[in-house]
């Protein structure tokens, strides 16, 4: 394997000159630079990128920490992150936070040790004091996605979780549903807390009592969605609609409902959150809130690169409102309530609006897993 010394001898220049060419530092004539490149090509020389990063304290890379590699949601995020990093001529280095705040912090430190130019942290579990401490302890720019960091506002990319959940449940209520059960995300996480708070506030607005028996505490998985829904059924809880705080949970619940002999949406209306790709595979397709995670990660990478390059950035956090998401992918069937994008598929009882290809007038399409209360049955037991 060729070395830098071999390149210098082949090009007839000093080793220091080869180093300056590789690092883009110092004054080097263009003719000399070309000699070095020609020698590198002839010898098939490959620079030691790790050694260069240690010497220059830069790696031309962006680090990304995600909570887990599981599920469609993070698959979509990672695909977009990779493309966005490439658009900046950056390598993307990804690691897993293993769904614990301690491992998330260790993952950030590992990426910092690799001299990433900037790091993006998607955290489910860290609170704001821990995030601020981590920002202060990290030498390179650290951008936070999925959290509103009020004391580091230029580092935050987040979505209005509570408002979106509120409006999803409000939509069910406007269809006549008053017996609305809920399967939550982990309530010790900020996202889980926000979504169940939106559910509760929608009930309060319309004078519907909060009933703990109608709420099952879940996680992010199909399995827990299935188990939680079975618990509701076996306990004899009455509900005509079910709000699941993410799509995987909703898909698991759908299986439990089918096994109990209940039809969606004729017997139970079902609503999810995230617009995960798997939502389209439920029959009928799952009604859900669209969360623009791909746009959010692209914005986070753009912001991180600007910070790494010492370029000016907006002093305020980047907030993805439900109104913002309504302007994305307009040609897909959606129902918009005050700008909240919701997907509806396959139920004949309701109609939504679909944007025409030319951006003109809207045409009716069929909705999904929501029926007005009373249009079908009401779930109150295992069958």
Secondary structure by P-SEA (a helix, b strand, c coil): cccaaaaaaaacccaaaaaaaaaccccccaaaaaaaaaaaaaaccccaaaaaaaaaccccbbbbbccccccaaaaaaaaaaaaaaaaacbbbbbbbccccaaaaaaaaaaaaaacccbbbbbcccccaaaaaaaaaacccbbbbcccccccccccccccaaaaaaaaaaaaaaaacccbbbbbbcccccaaaaaaaaaaaaaaaaaccccccccbbbbcccaaaaaaaaaaaaaacccccbbbbccaaaaaaaaaaaaaacccccccbbbbbccccccccccccccbbbbbaaaaaaaaaaaaaaaaaacccccccccccccccccccccccbbbbcccbbbbbcccccbbbbbbcccccbbbbbbbccccccccbbbbcccc
